[in-house]
Amino acid sequence: MSSDRTILITGASSGIGRTTALHMNDAGYRVIGTVRHESDADALVGDAAQPDMLIPIRCDVTSDADVHALAARVGDITGGALDAMFSNAGIANMQGDVTAEGCPVTTLDRMMQVNYLGAVRAIQAHLSMLRATRGTLVINSALMARTVLPYNGGYAASKAALEAWADQLRREIRPHGVRVVCIRAAAIATPLEAKQDPASVPADGPYPDQQAFVRGGLEMMRRDAGKKALQPERVAELVQRVVEKHHPPAKPIVGGMSRPIWLLGGLPIRLQDAAMARVARRMTRAGN
Ligand SMILES: NC(=O)c1ccc[n+]([C@@H]2O[C@H](COP(=O)([O-])OP(=O)(O)OC[C@H]3O[C@@H](n4cnc5c(N)ncnc54)[C@H](OP(=O)(O)O)[C@@H]3O)[C@@H](O)[C@H]2O)c1
């Protein structure tokens, strides 16, 4: 792929975003990657195959001022014509009360501010530049937007909101030739897991299984972390494939157990609930 193509990636300091930034840079793209800390910018450029083609820019997606400044820089760098954007920045919440009944609204609000509204803010600021190239927008959603696990601390809701907004966008922007792809990843081994705090999840009260469930899920992730399907490189390769396809799938899946999880989400609700109860018992046992 020619080196005059530019992709913007949010959340390029770590995990999937970092791996994708390095992968696309290696594949010949000019990559603009957002970070929140100067040290991450230096480390990212230091690991790039083509360091002069990797441009880190500081941006917190919850800040209007940061996103405005980012779009201005991207406009200057690309002349207002951006080939692709990977909206990836996001957080999970496996700490404190993670039940639907007990998760504090302030925590749910933070999830929405980063995963939903932060992504929307960053994307809106760059859509005119994607229209200019009839480019591709790739959004890092999650398979959990379709198949919702218990005790997810509002994560699934934030990704489901993002996907609903992306469905609207895809249908509106189609006449402009912009492709919109929501990647639905399941388990991918990234630093996201280490940022969680299972000890802070209550093990008493009306939902005493929540701590063991969270602990079990993280334990299973750690156990399977070396497996090929869980590597962030799988997502990076998928991003490159969809960016380079004229008719990419709207919602491709990737990651550990992604096929059975996707199939589970298509079952009648009663069967989904029964299967999910079995999954919950298994994960709780693993965490006890
Ligand atoms: N790992 C999985 O199994 C999985 C599965 C499905 C979907 N996903 C999605 O994949 C995306 C990346 O996750 P990951 O697993 O790679 O986790 P990660 O290693 O924790 O990376 C998250 C990235 O988002 C950035 N970020 C967080 N809050 C931000 C904010 N307010 N403004 C700008 N950037 C922010 C982080 O920056 P800092 O380093 O500065 O915090 C980091 O670069 C997320 O959207 C996540 O929901 C992950």
The ligand as an ORCA input file, in Angstrom:
! r2SCAN-3c Opt
* xyz 0 1
  N      -9.012     -6.156     25.169
  C     -10.172     -6.687     24.813
  O     -10.455     -7.874     25.085
  C     -11.193     -5.861     24.056
  C     -12.345     -6.502     23.553
  C     -13.279     -5.762     22.860
  C     -13.075     -4.412     22.653
  N     -11.964     -3.802     23.140
  C     -11.796     -2.364     22.923
  O     -10.520     -2.092     22.399
  C     -10.154     -0.741     22.708
  C      -8.721     -0.727     23.208
  O      -8.630     -1.512     24.390
  P      -7.335     -2.311     24.807
  O      -7.765     -3.667     25.206
  O      -6.264     -2.150     23.806
  O      -6.983     -1.541     26.183
  P      -5.754     -0.630     26.646
  O      -4.476     -1.326     26.412
  O      -6.119     -0.214     28.023
  O      -5.815      0.632     25.646
  C      -6.789      1.631     25.790
  C      -6.321      2.853     25.034
  O      -7.339      3.873     25.144
  C      -6.731      5.044     25.664
  N      -7.677      5.861     26.421
  C      -8.380      5.536     27.540
  N      -9.119      6.581     27.942
  C      -8.874      7.579     27.060
  C      -9.339      8.901     26.931
  N     -10.189      9.454     27.816
  N      -8.887      9.655     25.897
  C      -8.003      9.145     25.001
  N      -7.516      7.902     25.069
  C      -7.958      7.128     26.087
  C      -5.608      4.539     26.546
  O      -4.707      5.592     26.834
  P      -3.845      5.611     28.208
  O      -2.748      4.607     28.007
  O      -3.366      7.012     28.302
  O      -4.780      5.228     29.316
  C      -5.045      3.447     25.653
  O      -4.264      4.001     24.639
  C     -11.175     -0.252     23.743
  O     -12.124      0.573     23.098
  C     -11.829     -1.542     24.208
  O     -13.143     -1.344     24.650
  C     -11.010     -4.500     23.844
*
